């Protein structure tokens, strides 16, 4: 949203001129704030006011500060590569947020009614436990830029000029000084942050593939979280630290001199088994976010998953549009085709099939699956049910019948949490049992059981390879996306982390476990609009659509 042109205003000048102007409009009507839009030169930084809210109740005003890199004076090696720059900017975002929080600058007055004082908060989105490539702090050629919002203060609809002048004159400069300059920060702490992020990225992008792994969990990792609503780690003194079984232990050397040892999960089919409440889902949840880097001290810094890893689940009621689910579901009643399947209200099995096919078409090489969130009839059919319901009356080919083909023919690994279907022993390469939050390699015993107690006939044949070869490609229709956007209020807005208001519809993301910050949700909505406008000359293959971050 920072590339929109100001609707009015065109102000600019020195910081002193900004203060004087704000004071001069004290008690004026709120639209007078709009003349603040423009560029204002402070002693050590530049303030750019991009957008001024239309009234005290509208979304907050958008601002940027730019600090010349020559004045910020950070060591050049901290930003010598893209991933180091991501870690560097992430750290500065955290410092800027900390300064606004510690100073109370992000807290507006309590609601004092229509005529009471309102607004006055300087806000930057609080970073979570994950290190993401954000736009809250950017490193551009010659300067560091921090982006934030300010709710310009008012009483009723009248400007509180003295409070606004204090925000821009007394509160903002120390926030900038204490977060965006090397002299104000602990450079050893910053360097540790950057190096940790670089090592994590190398583990995921280089080491996993080099070692033939789809995932890795370091010894000493803290996988449990503080609570269901707090993503911070459980107290280390109370948590059971992760320790790899000897047979799966792998040593990894990282680029900054660190060597980590932990459990390597080889490519292929890996089952995570065990009794209820013994840590199966906790391990999988850590692997779900193993596609991201984490802040030092999170406990999951060296939990890494193939960067294309996707969590798969059933999503009853989801919309499906033109997805070829025929590898899993076919021969529907009344000859309804599943080569280009559409429905506004998918069942558990059809939604899970669609989720897998969409992930495959997006390029995944690793599926993460927990039976607790799967459709039972999609995962397996036992022998008795096969006896009762003839194959020609059952349109679903269960996941167990396709899982090995997906790996052997397409290179797609699966990590599956399973507690109630031992038939999967027949198709597994490795079986890891969680017992009181400790992992054990029970592959040999699982294979013995598989031989001693044969399960269901899996039902694979040579034709299943051709099914995946023939998957129809995904070509989004730009005009269809733009038509939906133009409906309703024509607005694209991230209401919550789980919901995008997209024109006339709501896009629900609560079934997408790997969306972990609201900023990502906002980016998804903006990316859809960008791609639809960018690729207007006919259909484009989904995999070839590129979204480049703008400065």
C-alpha positions, 0 to 999 in steps of 0.5 A, spaced: 500 500 500 506 504 500 506 505 492 499 509 492 499 516 490 497 521 495 490 524 494 491 531 496 497 535 500 503 535 497 507 538 503 514 538 505 520 541 508 524 541 515 522 538 521 521 545 524 516 547 519 512 540 520 512 542 527 509 549 526 504 547 521 501 541 526 501 546 531 497 551 527 492 547 525 490 545 532 483 545 533 482 545 525 477 540 522 481 533 521 482 534 513 487 539 514 492 534 516 492 532 509 497 537 507 502 533 512 503 529 506 510 529 503 517 529 505 520 532 511 527 533 513 529 531 520 537 532 523 538 525 522 533 522 518 527 523 513 520 522 514 515 521 508 508 521 510 505 517 504 497 517 506 493 521 511 487 518 514 480 521 512 478 521 519 479 519 526 476 512 525 479 511 518 485 506 517 491 509 520 496 514 516 502 511 513 509 513 514 516 512 512 523 514 515 529 513 511 536 513 515 542 514 510 546 507 511 552 512 512 549 515 518 546 508 521 553 505 520 552 498 521 558 493 519 557 491 511 558 484 512 551 484 516 548 485 509 553 482 504 547 477 502 540 476 501 539 472 507 543 476 511 539 482 509 533 479 511 535 477 518 538 484 519 532 487 517 528 483 521 532 484 527 531 492 526 523 491 525 523 488 532 527 493 535 523 499 532 517 495 535 520 494 541 521 502 542 514 503 540 512 498 545 517 500 551 515 508 550 508 506 550 507 510 543 503 504 540 498 505 545 492 510 544 488 513 549 482 509 552 476 510 548 473 517 551 467 517 547 465 521 541 468 528 544 474 525 547 481 524 545 483 519 540 489 516 536 496 518 537 499 511 536 505 509 532 505 502 530 509 497 526 506 490 526 509 486 531 514 480 529 512 473 531 517 467 532 519 467 525 524 470 521 520 473 514 522 477 509 518 483 511 517 490 508 516 493 515 524 495 515 527 495 508 535 496 506 535 500 499 541 503 496 544 508 500 538 508 506 535 504 511 527 505 511 522 503 516 515 503 515 509 504 520 503 507 521 500 513 526 493 514 528 493 522 528 490 525 534 483 528 534 478 530 539 471 529 536 473 530 529 478 536 531 485 536 530 489 535 537 495 539 534 499 539 540 499 532 541 500 531 534 506 535 534 509 531 540 508 525 536 512 527 531 517 532 535 518 528 541 516 521 540 518 519 533 526 521 533 528 517 539 524 511 536 528 512 530 535 513 534 534 507 538 532 502 533 536 504 526 543 506 528 548 501 530 551 506 536 544 504 539 544 497 538 548 491 541 551 489 535 554 482 538 546 480 539 545 483 532 550 479 529 548 472 532 541 474 530 543 474 522 548 468 523 543 464 526 538 466 520 543 464 515 545 458 518 538 456 518 537 458 511 543 454 509 540 447 513 534 448 509 536 450 502 543 446 501 544 441 507 537 437 507 538 436 499 545 434 500 544 429 505 538 426 502 533 429 507 526 432 507 527 434 514 531 435 520 530 436 528 536 438 532 538 435 538 536 440 544 530 443 540 524 445 544 518 443 540 512 445 545 510 452 545 508 456 551 500 455 550 495 454 545 495 462 544 502 463 545 507 461 540 513 462 544 517 456 547 515 452 553 520 454 559 526 449 557 527 447 564 520 444 564 520 442 557 523 435 554 528 437 549 529 433 543 534 428 542 535 423 536 534 416 536 542 414 534 539 410 527 537 417 525 542 421 527 545 426 522 551 431 523 550 437 519 556 443 518 553 450 517 557 455 514 559 460 520 562 454 523 557 451 527 556 443 527 549 441 529 547 434 530 539 431 530 534 427 527 534 427 519 528 424 516 530 421 509 526 423 503 520 418 502 515 416 506 516 417 514 510 415 519 510 418 526 506 413 531 505 413 538 500 413 543 495 419 544 498 425 548 506 423 547 508 428 542 506 426 535 502 432 533 507 437 537 513 434 532 509 435 526 507 442 528 514 444 529 516 441 522 510 445 519 513 451 520 520 448 519 519 452 512 521 458 516 527 461 520 526 462 527 529 467 532 534 465 536 532 462 543 525 460 539 527 452 540 526 451 533 531 454 530 534 448 527 528 444 525 528 445 518 523 442 513 524 442 505 522 449 503 516 446 499 513 442 504 505 443 505 501 441 510 495 437 508 488 436 511 481 435 509 477 442 509 469 440 509 465 446 506 471 449 502 470 451 495 474 448 489 474 450 482 477 446 476 481 441 480 483 435 477 482 430 483 481 424 478 488 420 481 484 420 488 476 420 486 473 418 480 467 414 477 462 419 481 454 418 481 451 420 474 458 420 470 460 427 474 467 428 471 473 429 476 478 431 471 476 438 472 472 438 479 468 444 481 464 445 487 462 450 492 461 446 498 467 440 498 466 434 502 472 432 507 475 427 502 474 431 495 477 437 499 483 433 501 484 431 494 484 438 492 488 440 497 494 435 495 493 436 487 493 444 488 500 443 492 503 438 487 501 443 482 504 449 486 511 444 486 511 441 493 516 435 494 513 434 501 506 433 504 505 433 512 499 430 514 496 428 521 490 423 521 487 427 526 485 433 521 484 428 515 478 424 512 478 417 514 475 415 508 480 418 504 486 415 508 484 408 508 479 402 506 479 396 511 478 389 508 471 389 511 469 395 508 472 393 501 468 386 502 461 390 503 462 396 498 464 393 491 470 397 488 466 399 482 461 403 487 467 406 491 469 413 487 475 414 492 482 411 491 485 412 498 491 416 499 495 409 502 494 407 494 497 413 491 503 415 497 508 411 494 507 412 487 507 420 488 514 419 491 517 414 486 514 417 480 514 424 482 519 425 488 514 427 493 515 425 500 510 424 505 511 425 513 504 422 516 502 422 523 498 416 524 495 412 530 490 408 528 492 405 521 497 400 521 496 398 514 501 404 512 507 400 515 506 396 508 508 403 504 513 406 509 520 407 509 521 409 516 517 409 522 518 414 528 515 412 535 514 418 540 514 415 547 513 421 552 516 426 547 522 422 545 523 419 538 525 412 537 526 408 530 521 403 530 522 401 522 524 394 523 519 392 528 513 395 524 516 392 518 516 385 522 509 386 524 507 388 516 510 381 514 506 377 520 500 381 519 498 382 512 494 388 511 489 390 506 491 389 499 493 396 497 491 396 490 496 399 486 498 398 479 502 401 473 496 405 471 497 410 477 503 413 474 499 415 468 494 419 472 499 423 475 502 425 469 496 427 466 494 432 471 491 438 467 495 444 469 493 450 472 491 457 468 488 462 473 483 467 469 486 474 470 479 477 469 475 472 473 479 474 479 478 482 477 471 481 477 470 478 484 475 484 486 470 489 483 464 486 487 461 489 493 466 495 496 471 493 491 476 492 497 482 487 498 483 487 506 486 482 511 481 482 516 484 477 520 490 472 519 485 467 517 480 472 513 481 476 506 475 480 504 476 480 497 471 484 493 464 481 494 467 474 497 471 472 504 477 468 503 478 463 509 485 461 510 483 458 517 485 451 514 492 453 511 496 452 517 503 455 515 500 462 514 503 464 521 502 472 521 497 477 518 502 480 514 502 474 510 495 474 509 495 481 507 501 480 502 496 474 499 491 479 497 495 484 494 499 478 490 492 476 487 491 483 485 498 484 482 498 478 478 491 479 475 493 486 473 500 483 471 498 477 467 492 480 463 494 477 456 491 471 456 492 465 461 498 464 465 501 457 468 500 458 475 508 456 477 510 461 472 507 467 476 512 471 479 511 476 485 517 481 486 517 485 492 517 492 491 522 497 495 
